[in-house]
Amino acid sequence: MKHRMKKNCITIYPTENPSPVLWMLYKNRRVRVFLDDIIYLESQANYTVFYLKNGRAIINSRTMGIFENLFEHKSFFRVHRSFIVNLHYIDQINIIKHTSGVIGLRNGKQLLLSRRKIKPFLQEFVNCENANPQVTIHIINQPIAA
């Protein structure tokens, strides 16, 4: 007996593989995404775009808040109102003290780090067991003059 996924149903299942699996609908098909394959999520209005390590992008009609709650305690962190990042894919962190920051990812993409998220992000990043140990963190005391 086949089970049908409800429209926009999103479920995380544990697997024998160390990475849990996220099942969701994409273009009327069930799509399986390993959490370890997600580099980051981007909010675009009422949609969320998943960027995967194989270069693929998957669009889902759920808002970012749904995924923020779903990925809580799974090596993901909301660094800006538009981005949730997988802490395993961070290569570089640049912080302009008391104003904002930029996070460099392994795929070359750079994401904004909100001023209010700097301290909780750094605490979460330091406590993350599987974070990249070779990440460079630069803290600049003064904004860079244009």
N, CA, C and O atoms as CSV, one atom per row, in Angstrom:
chain,resi,resn,atom,element,x,y,z
A,1,MET,N,N,0.837,-1.180,0.000
A,1,MET,CA,C,0.000,0.000,0.000
A,1,MET,C,C,0.881,1.241,0.000
A,1,MET,O,O,1.731,1.404,0.875
A,2,LYS,N,N,0.680,2.112,-0.976
A,2,LYS,CA,C,1.470,3.333,-1.066
A,2,LYS,C,C,0.884,4.415,-0.171
A,2,LYS,O,O,-0.331,4.595,-0.090
A,3,HIS,N,N,1.779,5.127,0.497
A,3,HIS,CA,C,1.338,6.259,1.298
A,3,HIS,C,C,1.553,7.520,0.484
A,3,HIS,O,O,2.605,7.704,-0.128
A,4,ARG,N,N,0.571,8.369,0.479
A,4,ARG,CA,C,0.689,9.638,-0.240
A,4,ARG,C,C,1.067,10.723,0.740
A,4,ARG,O,O,0.525,10.790,1.844
A,5,MET,N,N,1.991,11.570,0.342
A,5,MET,CA,C,2.356,12.704,1.176
A,5,MET,C,C,1.304,13.781,1.005
A,5,MET,O,O,0.850,14.044,-0.109
A,6,LYS,N,N,0.922,14.395,2.088
A,6,LYS,CA,C,0.007,15.517,2.000
A,6,LYS,C,C,0.733,16.685,1.371
A,6,LYS,O,O,1.961,16.761,1.418
A,7,LYS,N,N,-0.009,17.579,0.792
A,7,LYS,CA,C,0.586,18.732,0.150
A,7,LYS,C,C,1.432,19.504,1.163
A,7,LYS,O,O,0.979,19.808,2.266
A,8,ASN,N,N,2.656,19.811,0.773
A,8,ASN,CA,C,3.599,20.580,1.588
A,8,ASN,C,C,3.965,19.898,2.899
A,8,ASN,O,O,4.401,20.566,3.836
A,9,CYS,N,N,3.802,18.614,2.980
A,9,CYS,CA,C,4.187,17.862,4.168
A,9,CYS,C,C,5.715,17.785,4.232
A,9,CYS,O,O,6.369,17.478,3.235
A,10,ILE,N,N,6.266,18.060,5.384
A,10,ILE,CA,C,7.717,18.021,5.568
A,10,ILE,C,C,7.984,17.144,6.787
A,10,ILE,O,O,7.420,17.375,7.857
A,11,THR,N,N,8.831,16.155,6.629
A,11,THR,CA,C,9.096,15.216,7.706
A,11,THR,C,C,10.577,14.891,7.758
A,11,THR,O,O,11.218,14.719,6.721
A,12,ILE,N,N,11.121,14.807,8.964
A,12,ILE,CA,C,12.506,14.370,9.146
A,12,ILE,C,C,12.465,12.974,9.755
A,12,ILE,O,O,11.811,12.744,10.772
A,13,TYR,N,N,13.179,12.044,9.113
A,13,TYR,CA,C,13.256,10.678,9.595
A,13,TYR,C,C,14.696,10.337,9.940
A,13,TYR,O,O,15.610,10.694,9.197
A,14,PRO,N,N,14.912,9.647,11.063
A,14,PRO,CA,C,16.257,9.133,11.333
A,14,PRO,C,C,16.553,7.986,10.371
A,14,PRO,O,O,15.638,7.276,9.952
A,15,THR,N,N,17.819,7.801,10.021
A,15,THR,CA,C,18.203,6.725,9.105
A,15,THR,C,C,19.408,5.986,9.667
A,15,THR,O,O,19.988,6.385,10.677
A,16,GLU,N,N,19.774,4.902,8.993
A,16,GLU,CA,C,20.991,4.188,9.380
A,16,GLU,C,C,22.209,5.023,9.046
A,16,GLU,O,O,23.231,4.942,9.728
A,17,ASN,N,N,22.105,5.824,8.002
A,17,ASN,CA,C,23.136,6.781,7.656
A,17,ASN,C,C,23.205,7.789,8.807
A,17,ASN,O,O,22.170,8.098,9.398
A,18,PRO,N,N,24.385,8.311,9.144
A,18,PRO,CA,C,24.466,9.259,10.266
A,18,PRO,C,C,23.621,10.514,10.063
A,18,PRO,O,O,23.276,11.184,11.036
A,19,SER,N,N,23.284,10.843,8.817
A,19,SER,CA,C,22.505,12.040,8.549
A,19,SER,C,C,21.018,11.721,8.464
A,19,SER,O,O,20.620,10.846,7.695
A,20,PRO,N,N,20.181,12.425,9.251
A,20,PRO,CA,C,18.733,12.251,9.104
A,20,PRO,C,C,18.283,12.702,7.711
A,20,PRO,O,O,18.991,13.435,7.021
A,21,VAL,N,N,17.106,12.252,7.319
A,21,VAL,CA,C,16.570,12.548,5.994
A,21,VAL,C,C,15.366,13.465,6.117
A,21,VAL,O,O,14.516,13.278,6.987
A,22,LEU,N,N,15.300,14.453,5.241
A,22,LEU,CA,C,14.162,15.348,5.146
A,22,LEU,C,C,13.381,14.957,3.892
A,22,LEU,O,O,13.935,14.941,2.793
A,23,TRP,N,N,12.098,14.644,4.057
A,23,TRP,CA,C,11.229,14.324,2.920
A,23,TRP,C,C,10.293,15.490,2.696
A,23,TRP,O,O,9.698,16.002,3.645
A,24,MET,N,N,10.153,15.921,1.441
A,24,MET,CA,C,9.212,16.986,1.117
A,24,MET,C,C,8.774,16.853,-0.334
A,24,MET,O,O,9.364,16.102,-1.110
A,25,LEU,N,N,7.747,17.582,-0.680
A,25,LEU,CA,C,7.270,17.583,-2.054
A,25,LEU,C,C,7.960,18.690,-2.838
A,25,LEU,O,O,8.105,19.813,-2.354
A,26,TYR,N,N,8.387,18.358,-4.061
A,26,TYR,CA,C,8.995,19.327,-4.962
A,26,TYR,C,C,8.548,18.969,-6.372
A,26,TYR,O,O,8.822,17.868,-6.851
A,27,LYS,N,N,7.869,19.881,-7.031
A,27,LYS,CA,C,7.326,19.646,-8.371
A,27,LYS,C,C,6.471,18.373,-8.414
A,27,LYS,O,O,6.618,17.539,-9.308
A,28,ASN,N,N,5.584,18.246,-7.437
A,28,ASN,CA,C,4.648,17.120,-7.320
A,28,ASN,C,C,5.321,15.758,-7.156
A,28,ASN,O,O,4.719,14.731,-7.470
A,29,ARG,N,N,6.545,15.739,-6.676
A,29,ARG,CA,C,7.245,14.479,-6.400
A,29,ARG,C,C,7.818,14.526,-4.993
A,29,ARG,O,O,8.163,15.589,-4.475
A,30,ARG,N,N,7.911,13.353,-4.392
A,30,ARG,CA,C,8.571,13.262,-3.086
A,30,ARG,C,C,10.069,13.358,-3.297
A,30,ARG,O,O,10.630,12.671,-4.151
A,31,VAL,N,N,10.709,14.200,-2.527
A,31,VAL,CA,C,12.155,14.400,-2.633
A,31,VAL,C,C,12.781,14.076,-1.287
A,31,VAL,O,O,12.301,14.507,-0.239
A,32,ARG,N,N,13.863,13.308,-1.339
A,32,ARG,CA,C,14.612,12.954,-0.131
A,32,ARG,C,C,15.883,13.787,-0.111
A,32,ARG,O,O,16.652,13.791,-1.072
A,33,VAL,N,N,16.095,14.493,0.994
A,33,VAL,CA,C,17.293,15.315,1.149
A,33,VAL,C,C,17.945,14.960,2.482
A,33,VAL,O,O,17.317,15.061,3.536
A,34,PHE,N,N,19.205,14.544,2.428
A,34,PHE,CA,C,19.945,14.316,3.662
A,34,PHE,C,C,20.306,15.668,4.263
A,34,PHE,O,O,20.739,16.569,3.545
A,35,LEU,N,N,20.132,15.816,5.573
A,35,LEU,CA,C,20.416,17.099,6.213
A,35,LEU,C,C,21.873,17.508,6.011
A,35,LEU,O,O,22.171,18.698,5.904
A,36,ASP,N,N,22.779,16.539,5.957
A,36,ASP,CA,C,24.192,16.856,5.749
A,36,ASP,C,C,24.477,17.399,4.351
A,36,ASP,O,O,25.542,17.972,4.123
A,37,ASP,N,N,23.546,17.232,3.412
A,37,ASP,CA,C,23.733,17.738,2.051
A,37,ASP,C,C,23.273,19.187,1.891
A,37,ASP,O,O,23.543,19.810,0.864
A,38,ILE,N,N,22.585,19.726,2.890
A,38,ILE,CA,C,22.086,21.106,2.819
A,38,ILE,C,C,23.193,22.053,3.251
A,38,ILE,O,O,23.715,21.940,4.360
A,39,ILE,N,N,23.553,22.992,2.370
A,39,ILE,CA,C,24.557,23.996,2.716
A,39,ILE,C,C,23.892,25.160,3.443
A,39,ILE,O,O,24.322,25.557,4.526
A,40,TYR,N,N,22.839,25.702,2.834
A,40,TYR,CA,C,22.092,26.767,3.492
A,40,TYR,C,C,20.698,26.877,2.900
A,40,TYR,O,O,20.406,26.323,1.840
A,41,LEU,N,N,19.845,27.605,3.608
A,41,LEU,CA,C,18.483,27.879,3.165
A,41,LEU,C,C,18.343,29.386,3.009
A,41,LEU,O,O,18.901,30.159,3.786
A,42,GLU,N,N,17.594,29.786,1.999
A,42,GLU,CA,C,17.365,31.214,1.761
A,42,GLU,C,C,15.874,31.470,1.675
A,42,GLU,O,O,15.142,30.737,1.010
A,43,SER,N,N,15.434,32.517,2.352
A,43,SER,CA,C,14.038,32.908,2.307
A,43,SER,C,C,13.808,33.808,1.102
A,43,SER,O,O,14.563,34.751,0.864
A,44,GLN,N,N,12.761,33.508,0.346
A,44,GLN,CA,C,12.345,34.355,-0.770
A,44,GLN,C,C,10.843,34.525,-0.656
A,44,GLN,O,O,10.074,33.682,-1.117
A,45,ALA,N,N,10.428,35.627,-0.035
A,45,ALA,CA,C,9.023,35.909,0.265
A,45,ALA,C,C,8.462,34.767,1.111
A,45,ALA,O,O,8.983,34.510,2.196
A,46,ASN,N,N,7.424,34.079,0.655
A,46,ASN,CA,C,6.847,32.973,1.417
A,46,ASN,C,C,7.374,31.620,0.970
A,46,ASN,O,O,6.733,30.597,1.211
A,47,TYR,N,N,8.509,31.600,0.335
A,47,TYR,CA,C,9.142,30.359,-0.117
A,47,TYR,C,C,10.506,30.222,0.550
A,47,TYR,O,O,11.101,31.208,0.985
A,48,THR,N,N,10.986,28.991,0.621
A,48,THR,CA,C,12.330,28.715,1.128
A,48,THR,C,C,13.074,27.930,0.065
A,48,THR,O,O,12.564,26.942,-0.464
A,49,VAL,N,N,14.290,28.379,-0.246
A,49,VAL,CA,C,15.122,27.703,-1.235
A,49,VAL,C,C,16.230,26.966,-0.496
A,49,VAL,O,O,16.960,27.557,0.301
A,50,PHE,N,N,16.349,25.654,-0.772
A,50,PHE,CA,C,17.405,24.822,-0.199
A,50,PHE,C,C,18.548,24.767,-1.199
A,50,PHE,O,O,18.331,24.416,-2.359
A,51,TYR,N,N,19.755,25.104,-0.779
A,51,TYR,CA,C,20.936,24.979,-1.631
A,51,TYR,C,C,21.740,23.779,-1.134
A,51,TYR,O,O,22.170,23.734,0.019
A,52,LEU,N,N,21.932,22.815,-2.025
A,52,LEU,CA,C,22.571,21.550,-1.657
A,52,LEU,C,C,24.019,21.504,-2.124
A,52,LEU,O,O,24.424,22.275,-2.994
A,53,LYS,N,N,24.796,20.593,-1.540
A,53,LYS,CA,C,26.219,20.515,-1.879
A,53,LYS,C,C,26.470,20.025,-3.291
A,53,LYS,O,O,27.565,20.228,-3.815
A,54,ASN,N,N,25.493,19.383,-3.931
A,54,ASN,CA,C,25.659,18.957,-5.326
A,54,ASN,C,C,25.321,20.078,-6.318
A,54,ASN,O,O,25.312,19.848,-7.527
A,55,GLY,N,N,25.041,21.296,-5.812
A,55,GLY,CA,C,24.760,22.438,-6.663
A,55,GLY,C,C,23.283,22.631,-6.971
A,55,GLY,O,O,22.904,23.626,-7.588
A,56,ARG,N,N,22.463,21.707,-6.555
A,56,ARG,CA,C,21.035,21.760,-6.821
A,56,ARG,C,C,20.335,22.728,-5.865
A,56,ARG,O,O,20.770,22.902,-4.727
A,57,ALA,N,N,19.254,23.357,-6.327
A,57,ALA,CA,C,18.426,24.216,-5.488
A,57,ALA,C,C,17.003,23.660,-5.508
A,57,ALA,O,O,16.462,23.366,-6.574
A,58,ILE,N,N,16.405,23.517,-4.337
A,58,ILE,CA,C,15.047,22.996,-4.217
A,58,ILE,C,C,14.193,24.066,-3.550
A,58,ILE,O,O,14.541,24.582,-2.488
A,59,ILE,N,N,13.077,24.390,-4.184
A,59,ILE,CA,C,12.174,25.410,-3.654
A,59,ILE,C,C,11.027,24.728,-2.923
A,59,ILE,O,O,10.452,23.757,-3.414
A,60,ASN,N,N,10.698,25.254,-1.733
A,60,ASN,CA,C,9.577,24.739,-0.967
A,60,ASN,C,C,8.665,25.897,-0.608
A,60,ASN,O,O,9.138,27.005,-0.357
A,61,SER,N,N,7.361,25.653,-0.581
A,61,SER,CA,C,6.400,26.726,-0.343
A,61,SER,C,C,6.152,26.999,1.139
A,61,SER,O,O,5.168,27.651,1.488
A,62,ARG,N,N,7.006,26.522,1.989
A,62,ARG,CA,C,6.922,26.831,3.424
A,62,ARG,C,C,7.831,28.007,3.758
A,62,ARG,O,O,8.803,28.277,3.052
A,63,THR,N,N,7.503,28.698,4.839
A,63,THR,CA,C,8.319,29.840,5.250
A,63,THR,C,C,9.545,29.377,6.036
A,63,THR,O,O,9.612,28.237,6.495
A,64,MET,N,N,10.495,30.269,6.179
A,64,MET,CA,C,11.745,29.968,6.863
A,64,MET,C,C,11.516,29.578,8.333
A,64,MET,O,O,12.254,28.754,8.872
A,65,GLY,N,N,10.516,30.156,8.972
A,65,GLY,CA,C,10.248,29.860,10.376
A,65,GLY,C,C,9.939,28.396,10.626
A,65,GLY,O,O,10.317,27.854,11.664
A,66,ILE,N,N,9.259,27.748,9.692
A,66,ILE,CA,C,8.954,26.320,9.817
A,66,ILE,C,C,10.250,25.516,9.904
A,66,ILE,O,O,10.390,24.625,10.741
A,67,PHE,N,N,11.193,25.848,9.023
A,67,PHE,CA,C,12.453,25.100,8.984
A,67,PHE,C,C,13.355,25.463,10.152
A,67,PHE,O,O,14.119,24.623,10.628
A,68,GLU,N,N,13.278,26.687,10.613
A,68,GLU,CA,C,14.066,27.075,11.786
A,68,GLU,C,C,13.688,26.196,12.982
A,68,GLU,O,O,14.563,25.722,13.706
A,69,ASN,N,N,12.399,25.981,13.187
A,69,ASN,CA,C,11.937,25.115,14.281
A,69,ASN,C,C,12.266,23.649,14.020
A,69,ASN,O,O,12.620,22.915,14.942
A,70,LEU,N,N,12.150,23.231,12.781
A,70,LEU,CA,C,12.402,21.841,12.415
A,70,LEU,C,C,13.882,21.467,12.573
A,70,LEU,O,O,14.202,20.348,12.974
A,71,PHE,N,N,14.780,22.408,12.255
A,71,PHE,CA,C,16.221,22.133,12.294
A,71,PHE,C,C,16.872,22.504,13.623
A,71,PHE,O,O,18.095,22.444,13.754
A,72,GLU,N,N,16.077,22.880,14.591
A,72,GLU,CA,C,16.637,23.257,15.881
A,72,GLU,C,C,17.457,22.099,16.449
A,72,GLU,O,O,17.006,20.953,16.437
A,73,HIS,N,N,18.641,22.391,16.940
A,73,HIS,CA,C,19.559,21.399,17.524
A,73,HIS,C,C,20.095,20.413,16.488
A,73,HIS,O,O,20.432,19.286,16.850
A,74,LYS,N,N,20.184,20.791,15.231
A,74,LYS,CA,C,20.711,19.900,14.193
A,74,LYS,C,C,21.830,20.569,13.395
A,74,LYS,O,O,21.900,20.366,12.183
A,75,SER,N,N,22.687,21.339,14.008
A,75,SER,CA,C,23.834,21.999,13.374
A,75,SER,C,C,23.427,23.045,12.340
A,75,SER,O,O,24.201,23.351,11.433
A,76,PHE,N,N,22.232,23.590,12.466
A,76,PHE,CA,C,21.789,24.687,11.618
A,76,PHE,C,C,21.548,25.899,12.500
A,76,PHE,O,O,21.159,25.769,13.661
A,77,PHE,N,N,21.787,27.096,11.931
A,77,PHE,CA,C,21.577,28.313,12.710
A,77,PHE,C,C,21.043,29.402,11.795
A,77,PHE,O,O,21.519,29.569,10.672
A,78,ARG,N,N,20.055,30.141,12.278
A,78,ARG,CA,C,19.507,31.263,11.508
A,78,ARG,C,C,20.383,32.480,11.765
A,78,ARG,O,O,20.348,33.060,12.850
A,79,VAL,N,N,21.171,32.866,10.759
A,79,VAL,CA,C,22.156,33.935,10.913
A,79,VAL,C,C,21.605,35.295,10.496
A,79,VAL,O,O,22.211,36.330,10.773
A,80,HIS,N,N,20.463,35.288,9.836
A,80,HIS,CA,C,19.869,36.509,9.301
A,80,HIS,C,C,18.412,36.180,9.039
A,80,HIS,O,O,18.057,35.002,8.979
A,81,ARG,N,N,17.571,37.161,8.885
A,81,ARG,CA,C,16.159,36.828,8.644
A,81,ARG,C,C,15.948,36.118,7.311
A,81,ARG,O,O,14.896,35.521,7.085
A,82,SER,N,N,16.939,36.182,6.434
A,82,SER,CA,C,16.837,35.532,5.123
A,82,SER,C,C,17.633,34.241,4.995
A,82,SER,O,O,17.507,33.558,3.979
A,83,PHE,N,N,18.451,33.875,5.990
A,83,PHE,CA,C,19.333,32.723,5.828
A,83,PHE,C,C,19.384,31.832,7.061
A,83,PHE,O,O,19.421,32.311,8.194
A,84,ILE,N,N,19.385,30.519,6.812
A,84,ILE,CA,C,19.738,29.510,7.814
A,84,ILE,C,C,20.923,28.757,7.229
A,84,ILE,O,O,20.868,28.310,6.084
A,85,VAL,N,N,21.992,28.612,8.002
A,85,VAL,CA,C,23.217,28.007,7.486
A,85,VAL,C,C,23.532,26.711,8.224
A,85,VAL,O,O,23.286,26.592,9.424
A,86,ASN,N,N,24.079,25.743,7.492
A,86,ASN,CA,C,24.583,24.510,8.079
A,86,ASN,C,C,25.992,24.814,8.591
A,86,ASN,O,O,26.867,25.170,7.802
A,87,LEU,N,N,26.219,24.680,9.879
A,87,LEU,CA,C,27.498,25.059,10.493
A,87,LEU,C,C,28.677,24.246,9.968
A,87,LEU,O,O,29.824,24.669,10.116
A,88,HIS,N,N,28.421,23.091,9.359
A,88,HIS,CA,C,29.500,22.245,8.833
A,88,HIS,C,C,30.126,22.819,7.567
A,88,HIS,O,O,31.240,22.435,7.211
A,89,TYR,N,N,29.444,23.722,6.884
A,89,TYR,CA,C,29.919,24.227,5.595
A,89,TYR,C,C,30.523,25.630,5.675
A,89,TYR,O,O,30.745,26.262,4.643
A,90,ILE,N,N,30.787,26.116,6.866
A,90,ILE,CA,C,31.356,27.451,7.029
A,90,ILE,C,C,32.872,27.381,6.912
A,90,ILE,O,O,33.515,26.536,7.535
A,91,ASP,N,N,33.441,28.286,6.103
A,91,ASP,CA,C,34.889,28.373,5.935
A,91,ASP,C,C,35.488,29.602,6.602
A,91,ASP,O,O,36.622,29.569,7.080
A,92,GLN,N,N,34.723,30.682,6.630
A,92,GLN,CA,C,35.274,31.943,7.128
A,92,GLN,C,C,34.173,32.783,7.757
A,92,GLN,O,O,33.035,32.792,7.288
A,93,ILE,N,N,34.530,33.492,8.833
A,93,ILE,CA,C,33.595,34.391,9.502
A,93,ILE,C,C,34.282,35.742,9.653
A,93,ILE,O,O,35.340,35.841,10.274
A,94,ASN,N,N,33.676,36.781,9.081
A,94,ASN,CA,C,34.190,38.150,9.196
A,94,ASN,C,C,33.161,38.979,9.946
A,94,ASN,O,O,32.007,39.077,9.530
A,95,ILE,N,N,33.588,39.580,11.064
A,95,ILE,CA,C,32.667,40.360,11.887
A,95,ILE,C,C,33.197,41.778,12.029
A,95,ILE,O,O,34.346,41.995,12.414
A,96,ILE,N,N,32.339,42.736,11.711
A,96,ILE,CA,C,32.640,44.136,11.973
A,96,ILE,C,C,31.974,44.424,13.314
A,96,ILE,O,O,30.748,44.445,13.418
A,97,LYS,N,N,32.787,44.643,14.326
A,97,LYS,CA,C,32.309,44.699,15.700
A,97,LYS,C,C,31.124,45.653,15.863
A,97,LYS,O,O,31.169,46.802,15.424
A,98,HIS,N,N,30.084,45.162,16.491
A,98,HIS,CA,C,28.860,45.890,16.834
A,98,HIS,C,C,28.016,46.315,15.638
A,98,HIS,O,O,27.072,47.083,15.822
A,99,THR,N,N,28.304,45.859,14.431
A,99,THR,CA,C,27.461,46.262,13.306
A,99,THR,C,C,26.897,45.085,12.527
A,99,THR,O,O,25.676,44.973,12.420
A,100,SER,N,N,27.720,44.206,11.980
A,100,SER,CA,C,27.226,43.081,11.190
A,100,SER,C,C,28.379,42.126,10.902
A,100,SER,O,O,29.466,42.257,11.466
A,101,GLY,N,N,28.132,41.181,10.033
A,101,GLY,CA,C,29.170,40.242,9.664
A,101,GLY,C,C,28.853,39.556,8.350
A,101,GLY,O,O,27.760,39.696,7.801
A,102,VAL,N,N,29.842,38.805,7.854
A,102,VAL,CA,C,29.691,38.040,6.626
A,102,VAL,C,C,30.252,36.643,6.892
A,102,VAL,O,O,31.323,36.489,7.477
A,103,ILE,N,N,29.506,35.633,6.449
A,103,ILE,CA,C,29.928,34.243,6.612
A,103,ILE,C,C,30.283,33.695,5.237
A,103,ILE,O,O,29.459,33.730,4.324
A,104,GLY,N,N,31.502,33.190,5.082
A,104,GLY,CA,C,31.930,32.579,3.827
A,104,GLY,C,C,31.729,31.074,3.892
A,104,GLY,O,O,32.131,30.429,4.860
A,105,LEU,N,N,31.106,30.515,2.859
A,105,LEU,CA,C,30.830,29.081,2.815
A,105,LEU,C,C,31.803,28.361,1.893
A,105,LEU,O,O,32.500,28.996,1.101
A,106,ARG,N,N,31.850,27.050,1.994
A,106,ARG,CA,C,32.757,26.239,1.156
A,106,ARG,C,C,32.478,26.380,-0.333
A,106,ARG,O,O,33.393,26.258,-1.147
A,107,ASN,N,N,31.236,26.634,-0.697
A,107,ASN,CA,C,30.899,26.759,-2.120
A,107,ASN,C,C,31.173,28.159,-2.670
A,107,ASN,O,O,30.842,28.438,-3.823
A,108,GLY,N,N,31.771,29.041,-1.870
A,108,GLY,CA,C,32.119,30.379,-2.322
A,108,GLY,C,C,31.061,31.428,-2.038
A,108,GLY,O,O,31.332,32.621,-2.178
A,109,LYS,N,N,29.885,31.026,-1.649
A,109,LYS,CA,C,28.803,31.955,-1.353
A,109,LYS,C,C,29.078,32.672,-0.035
A,109,LYS,O,O,29.649,32.093,0.889
A,110,GLN,N,N,28.666,33.938,0.043
A,110,GLN,CA,C,28.805,34.706,1.275
A,110,GLN,C,C,27.421,35.115,1.757
A,110,GLN,O,O,26.612,35.632,0.986
A,111,LEU,N,N,27.157,34.879,3.040
A,111,LEU,CA,C,25.864,35.195,3.639
A,111,LEU,C,C,26.020,36.285,4.683
A,111,LEU,O,O,27.044,36.366,5.362
A,112,LEU,N,N,25.001,37.122,4.806
A,112,LEU,CA,C,25.021,38.180,5.815
A,112,LEU,C,C,24.785,37.589,7.201
A,112,LEU,O,O,24.024,36.636,7.365
A,113,LEU,N,N,25.450,38.169,8.188
A,113,LEU,CA,C,25.258,37.805,9.590
A,113,LEU,C,C,24.679,39.028,10.288
A,113,LEU,O,O,25.322,40.076,10.347
A,114,SER,N,N,23.489,38.899,10.805
A,114,SER,CA,C,22.785,40.002,11.443
A,114,SER,C,C,23.517,40.461,12.711
A,114,SER,O,O,24.137,39.662,13.413
A,115,ARG,N,N,23.428,41.752,12.981
A,115,ARG,CA,C,24.073,42.332,14.157
A,115,ARG,C,C,23.595,41.636,15.437
A,115,ARG,O,O,24.405,41.358,16.321
A,116,ARG,N,N,22.321,41.359,15.545
A,116,ARG,CA,C,21.766,40.762,16.758
A,116,ARG,C,C,22.051,39.265,16.871
A,116,ARG,O,O,21.851,38.679,17.935
A,117,LYS,N,N,22.505,38.652,15.809
A,117,LYS,CA,C,22.775,37.213,15.821
A,117,LYS,C,C,24.255,36.888,16.032
A,117,LYS,O,O,24.609,35.716,16.164
A,118,ILE,N,N,25.131,37.903,16.067
A,118,ILE,CA,C,26.578,37.655,16.158
A,118,ILE,C,C,26.930,36.833,17.400
A,118,ILE,O,O,27.548,35.774,17.289
A,119,LYS,N,N,26.545,37.310,18.562
A,119,LYS,CA,C,26.929,36.627,19.810
A,119,LYS,C,C,26.325,35.217,19.907
A,119,LYS,O,O,27.061,34.267,20.178
A,120,PRO,N,N,24.993,35.047,19.693
A,120,PRO,CA,C,24.470,33.675,19.769
A,120,PRO,C,C,25.046,32.755,18.687
A,120,PRO,O,O,25.222,31.559,18.919
A,121,PHE,N,N,25.341,33.313,17.505
A,121,PHE,CA,C,25.927,32.498,16.444
A,121,PHE,C,C,27.310,31.997,16.841
A,121,PHE,O,O,27.610,30.815,16.672
A,122,LEU,N,N,28.155,32.880,17.366
A,122,LEU,CA,C,29.506,32.472,17.764
A,122,LEU,C,C,29.458,31.430,18.883
A,122,LEU,O,O,30.256,30.492,18.891
A,123,GLN,N,N,28.524,31.590,19.830
A,123,GLN,CA,C,28.383,30.600,20.904
A,123,GLN,C,C,27.963,29.246,20.336
A,123,GLN,O,O,28.503,28.211,20.725
A,124,GLU,N,N,27.008,29.255,19.426
A,124,GLU,CA,C,26.535,28.008,18.807
A,124,GLU,C,C,27.638,27.368,17.970
A,124,GLU,O,O,27.819,26.150,17.993
A,125,PHE,N,N,28.375,28.199,17.230
A,125,PHE,CA,C,29.437,27.692,16.363
A,125,PHE,C,C,30.552,27.043,17.176
A,125,PHE,O,O,31.050,25.980,16.805
A,126,VAL,N,N,30.944,27.668,18.276
A,126,VAL,CA,C,32.001,27.125,19.131
A,126,VAL,C,C,31.554,25.804,19.764
A,126,VAL,O,O,32.369,24.901,19.949
A,127,ASN,N,N,30.269,25.689,20.096
A,127,ASN,CA,C,29.753,24.483,20.744
A,127,ASN,C,C,29.384,23.374,19.763
A,127,ASN,O,O,29.070,22.262,20.188
A,128,CYS,N,N,29.414,23.653,18.463
A,128,CYS,CA,C,29.060,22.654,17.462
A,128,CYS,C,C,30.179,21.621,17.350
A,128,CYS,O,O,31.334,21.975,17.111
A,129,GLU,N,N,29.839,20.357,17.523
A,129,GLU,CA,C,30.841,19.285,17.528
A,129,GLU,C,C,31.487,19.068,16.164
A,129,GLU,O,O,32.692,18.832,16.085
A,130,ASN,N,N,30.708,19.145,15.095
A,130,ASN,CA,C,31.204,18.802,13.770
A,130,ASN,C,C,31.543,20.010,12.907
A,130,ASN,O,O,31.686,19.871,11.692
A,131,ALA,N,N,31.674,21.179,13.499
A,131,ALA,CA,C,32.003,22.370,12.716
A,131,ALA,C,C,33.430,22.240,12.169
A,131,ALA,O,O,34.280,21.572,12.759
A,132,ASN,N,N,33.663,22.880,11.051
A,132,ASN,CA,C,34.980,22.859,10.407
A,132,ASN,C,C,36.021,23.481,11.347
A,132,ASN,O,O,35.908,24.661,11.676
A,133,PRO,N,N,37.032,22.719,11.788
A,133,PRO,CA,C,38.016,23.259,12.737
A,133,PRO,C,C,38.974,24.262,12.110
A,133,PRO,O,O,39.695,24.951,12.832
A,134,GLN,N,N,39.000,24.362,10.785
A,134,GLN,CA,C,39.931,25.269,10.116
A,134,GLN,C,C,39.282,26.597,9.708
A,134,GLN,O,O,39.796,27.298,8.836
A,135,VAL,N,N,38.174,26.934,10.329
A,135,VAL,CA,C,37.484,28.183,10.020
A,135,VAL,C,C,38.299,29.353,10.544
A,135,VAL,O,O,38.793,29.325,11.671
A,136,THR,N,N,38.436,30.385,9.713
A,136,THR,CA,C,39.117,31.597,10.158
A,136,THR,C,C,38.070,32.623,10.564
A,136,THR,O,O,37.096,32.861,9.849
A,137,ILE,N,N,38.291,33.227,11.730
A,137,ILE,CA,C,37.368,34.233,12.251
A,137,ILE,C,C,38.121,35.550,12.346
A,137,ILE,O,O,39.141,35.639,13.029
A,138,HIS,N,N,37.619,36.575,11.662
A,138,HIS,CA,C,38.218,37.911,11.688
A,138,HIS,C,C,37.243,38.859,12.354
A,138,HIS,O,O,36.082,38.950,11.954
A,139,ILE,N,N,37.716,39.569,13.377
A,139,ILE,CA,C,36.883,40.575,14.045
A,139,ILE,C,C,37.552,41.918,13.843
A,139,ILE,O,O,38.694,42.125,14.252
A,140,ILE,N,N,36.836,42.824,13.211
A,140,ILE,CA,C,37.350,44.160,12.890
A,140,ILE,C,C,36.664,45.142,13.830
A,140,ILE,O,O,35.440,45.124,13.955
A,141,ASN,N,N,37.448,46.011,14.502
A,141,ASN,CA,C,36.883,46.944,15.461
A,141,ASN,C,C,36.183,48.133,14.807
A,141,ASN,O,O,35.238,48.677,15.377
A,142,GLN,N,N,36.621,48.534,13.647
A,142,GLN,CA,C,36.058,49.716,12.978
A,142,GLN,C,C,35.470,49.313,11.646
A,142,GLN,O,O,36.018,48.436,10.979
A,143,PRO,N,N,34.368,49.926,11.233
A,143,PRO,CA,C,33.846,49.663,9.892
A,143,PRO,C,C,34.880,50.070,8.836
A,143,PRO,O,O,35.641,51.018,9.027
A,144,ILE,N,N,34.890,49.341,7.729
A,144,ILE,CA,C,35.816,49.629,6.638
A,144,ILE,C,C,35.301,50.838,5.866
A,144,ILE,O,O,34.142,50.869,5.451
A,145,ALA,N,N,36.173,51.839,5.673
A,145,ALA,CA,C,35.769,53.044,4.927
A,145,ALA,C,C,35.644,52.715,3.442
A,145,ALA,O,O,36.451,51.978,2.875
A,146,ALA,N,N,34.616,53.282,2.836
A,146,ALA,CA,C,34.381,53.007,1.418
A,146,ALA,C,C,35.200,53.925,0.525
A,146,ALA,O,O,35.121,53.827,-0.700
